[in-house]
């Protein structure tokens, strides 16, 4: 069974030349690309900024414990310029520093302060207060005006130098209204930081929307340009190349393969850049907040990368198998739906269903195998994420007790770890899309790089009015190497003459008329139009001058008028005149919508004769100088043939006509008849001359009339 759809294996993981060629289609859309980059940067920075704002809210507004140091510490060379001390508040002879600010001290400096007895870690709350009379009533009763000696516990509230120092226990004992009154500055900071959090969140939302919109729009533009270029390239290839390509393969190139490139750009490339930048940004922020705790996170990553590598390989194998079986199922469906009449006529419904069940079951198993990979990988990543979070909480709690990390930083760590693991899972799951895109891109660009179009390098031009003089001069032609179909064919057709070509099946009749409009190029000899070799003329001009009426009629989806005009800007009266010439107007008028009747795929609602009449009308509408009739009346009945012959008589007047027909009765009045046998010109002359010759033509004519008489 032929594979109607492509089943190429996916082997590539990443191919930079293919990526570079994909990005080349993005260059015309630089504004959208700049919007994507800007949105991506804002989204990444905003996402990393959110945990930092959370840390600021916790450490700056919620956890407000301070510790004290002697003021003389600032004069000690060992401690000068240490982080956190620059934010200290001086009250009396002491420095009060937030615990969160002091967590940035190096371990050696903290140890030195403790060894010198210069760090009083008794928690207290410090707030600027202009007037003691405005303090909460429960604090004014035992308000002191001086701090105890260093090392002695602070028993009650002290108001000194415009600031209130309060033991943390007393702060927690205040009633909610008193706490709100006392911590007005903290609530102000909380509202400000909360507003910043909302602004950052809105920025991330807007940037993510902008990124999604710009990448999707760019992807659609890239697909549009790529499809157009690919279609032009495919349509411009030679008939020889196209005849060797399965239609399903070419359709796959223009549809699903282009779609995989769009997915690569919109879902893979941008995600890889964002996820990679987020992971790098998270690591940088973690080390900036706490190198110790960041090291703990890094030590938990090797199992994650091992699991990702194994999962990628398993997913690749599962995806390859699933794609192959999907191709097989698609091919089976396409083939048997197209041939459903044969299936029914031969009673093969049950057998076909049984065959399909085997492939369908295999596809189900392959799809489940792919699902099992992701069903295992996703919980595994969640497990590693939870393990890493637990390790951070365990070691972070010890660091927090030692004052080496703030609670806000620890909370930010947990959020950043979750932010780190989300891209790990995302990158692994997009790996199969990357492989598919690389394979699709390779196939698409392979077709784009294929150039088997007929050479069109004209050195001459046709006159405004083509006379229709045709000359074949010692023409040799073979479809494959030197398996000659035509051998040394020479003949001349004068303008306005009608030439008929007859012969047995395979003699080369259709090949002759295919060579005239340069659907194929000959290997030896010359074909001349009005005295000039058709190779030296513009290809479009040659095909405009020569219009064929083929045995296999093809009508496009659209109205009857559109099929007759076929791209020409014709008035309705011109379309109707062309139809009347070949007697197609009568049956068209009987249709429900007349010339506006829409034809479906293959125009299956029309009879073979009606489709043939429309193809004649199409040729008449294009008014060519040369008409080629390839078995043009084989699909019509005798009565319809009489109508066509009457219409073609007017069309052929003054035009050169080449007709191929098995019905010799239709070419009796041709000016000259060529008889081909095994690729050679065996006989030529008028009907009467060839009958008198009693050769091949005479035998063909006699056999047809004997068969006709026997049938009668």
Secondary structure, DSSP 4 states (H G I P E B T S, - for coil): ---SS-------S--HHHHHHHHHTTGGGHHHHHHHHHHHHHHHHHHHHHHHHHHHHIIIII---EEEEEGGGGG-TTTTT-TTGGG-EEETTEEEEEHHHHTTS-HHHHHHHHHTT-EEEEEEEEEE-S-GGGS-HHHHTT-BSSPPPTTS---S-EEETTEEEEEHHHHHHS-HHHHHHHTHHHHHHHHHHHHHHHHHHHHHHHHHHHHHHHHHHHHHHHHHHHHHHHHHHHHTS-HHHHHTS-HHHHHHIIIIIHHHHHHIIIIIIHHHHHHHHHHHHHHHHHHHH-HHHHHHHHHTTHHHHHHHHHHHHHHHHHHHHHHHHHHHHHHHHHHHHHTHHHHHHTT-HHHHHHHHHHHHHHHHHHHHHHHHHHHHHHHHHHHHHHHHHHHHHHHHHHHHHTTSS-HHHHHHHHHHHHHHHHHHHHHHHTHHHHHHHHHHHHHHHHHHH---PPP---SS---SS----EEEEEEEEESSTT-EEEEEEEEEE-TT-EEEEEESTTSSHHHHHHHHTTSS--SEEEEEETTEEGGGS-HHHHHHHEEEE-SS----SEEHHHHHHTT----HHHHHHHHHHTT-HHHHHTSTTGGGPEE-GGGTTS-HHHHHHHHHHHHHHHT-SEEEEESTTTTS-HHHHHHHHHHHHHHHTTSEEEEE-S-GGGGTT-SEEEEEETTEEEEEE-HHHHHHHTSHHHHHHHHHHHHHHHH-
